[in-house]
């Protein structure tokens, strides 16, 4: 039986259309949320994120990335719907064999479209990111 070691969370917005943050090119990764959490040797951290994004032009390809201590550990892609349609994205990821210690987890977004000028998107909310460390 696993024991809960620590919990962490970051909430930028809980409602839809409460934000309007452009999602930029991959080289300009947009940090949406972050928190710190403690882990024991060979522990695991269950990460959950909910992000609302809106297509503002074209059909953008957006990549959401989960990071541990600044290093990418998981990517989830999403393509935009019709212009101005709001699309909720839910991500769950189990980070296994996490080294013992305190770790910074963050959630980023980038527009991975071929032509970013003609395929744009914005984060509109909600933006929630949480984790539970077990061992």
C-alpha positions in Angstrom: 0.0 0.0 0.0 1.4 3.4 -1.0 1.5 6.3 1.5 0.9 9.9 0.6 4.1 11.8 1.1 3.2 15.3 -0.1 0.8 17.2 -2.2 1.2 20.3 -4.4 -0.9 22.5 -6.6 -1.0 25.7 -8.6 -4.1 27.3 -9.9 -3.9 30.3 -12.3 -7.6 30.3 -13.0 -10.6 28.1 -12.2 -13.0 29.6 -14.8 -13.4 29.5 -18.5 -12.6 32.7 -20.4 -10.9 34.3 -17.3 -7.5 34.6 -19.0 -6.2 35.6 -22.5 -2.6 34.6 -22.8 -1.2 34.0 -26.3 0.5 30.6 -26.7 3.9 31.3 -28.3 6.5 29.4 -30.4 8.3 26.4 -29.0 11.4 28.5 -28.3 9.3 30.8 -26.2 7.6 28.2 -24.0 4.8 29.7 -21.9 5.0 28.6 -18.2 1.4 28.3 -17.0 1.7 26.8 -13.5 4.3 25.4 -11.1 4.6 23.9 -7.6 7.1 22.1 -5.4 6.7 18.6 -3.9 8.7 16.2 -1.8 9.4 12.6 -2.9 11.0 9.6 -1.2 13.4 7.2 -2.9 11.8 5.4 -5.8 8.6 7.2 -5.1 6.0 8.3 -7.6 4.2 11.6 -8.3 0.7 11.6 -10.0 0.3 14.8 -11.9 -3.0 16.3 -13.1 -3.6 19.4 -15.2 -6.6 21.1 -16.8 -6.1 23.8 -19.4 -8.6 25.7 -21.5 -7.3 27.0 -24.8 -9.0 28.9 -27.7 -8.1 28.9 -31.4 -7.7 32.5 -32.4 -6.7 32.0 -36.1 -6.3 28.9 -38.3 -5.7 25.4 -36.9 -2.9 25.6 -34.3 -1.0 22.6 -33.0 -0.4 23.2 -29.3 2.0 21.1 -27.2 1.6 21.0 -23.4 4.7 19.9 -21.5 5.1 18.7 -17.9 8.6 19.4 -16.4 10.4 18.1 -13.3 13.2 20.3 -12.2 13.2 22.1 -15.5 13.5 18.9 -17.6 10.6 17.8 -19.8 9.0 14.5 -18.7 5.8 14.3 -20.7 4.2 16.0 -23.7 0.6 16.1 -24.8 -0.5 17.7 -28.1 -3.8 19.3 -29.1 -5.0 20.8 -32.3 -7.3 23.7 -32.3 -11.0 23.5 -33.3 -12.9 26.2 -35.2 -11.9 29.8 -34.6 -12.9 31.1 -31.2 -13.9 27.6 -30.0 -12.7 26.9 -26.4 -11.2 23.5 -25.9 -10.6 22.0 -22.5 -7.5 19.7 -22.2 -7.0 17.3 -19.3 -3.6 15.7 -18.7 -2.8 12.9 -16.2 0.7 11.5 -15.9 2.4 9.2 -13.3 6.0 10.1 -12.8 7.7 6.9 -11.6 11.0 6.4 -9.8 11.3 10.0 -8.8 14.6 10.6 -7.0 14.4 11.4 -3.3 14.2 15.1 -2.4 12.2 18.2 -3.2 11.2 18.7 -6.9 9.8 21.6 -8.9 7.1 20.6 -11.3 5.8 23.0 -14.0 3.4 23.0 -16.8 4.2 24.8 -20.1 2.5 25.4 -23.5 3.9 26.1 -26.9 2.5 26.6 -30.4 4.1 23.9 -32.5 2.4 25.0 -35.8 4.3 25.1 -39.1 3.2 28.7 -39.6 2.7 30.4 -36.3 1.5 33.6 -37.8 -1.5 31.9 -39.5 -2.3 29.4 -36.7 -2.6 31.1 -33.3 -4.1 30.1 -29.9 -4.5 31.5 -26.4 -4.9 30.1 -22.9 -8.4 31.1 -21.7 -8.7 29.2 -18.5 -9.1 27.2 -16.5 -5.5 26.5 -15.6 -5.1 24.0 -12.7 -2.0 21.8 -12.0 -1.6 19.4 -9.1 0.4 16.5 -7.9 0.4 13.8 -5.2 3.7 12.2 -4.1 3.5 8.6 -2.9 6.0 6.1 -1.6 
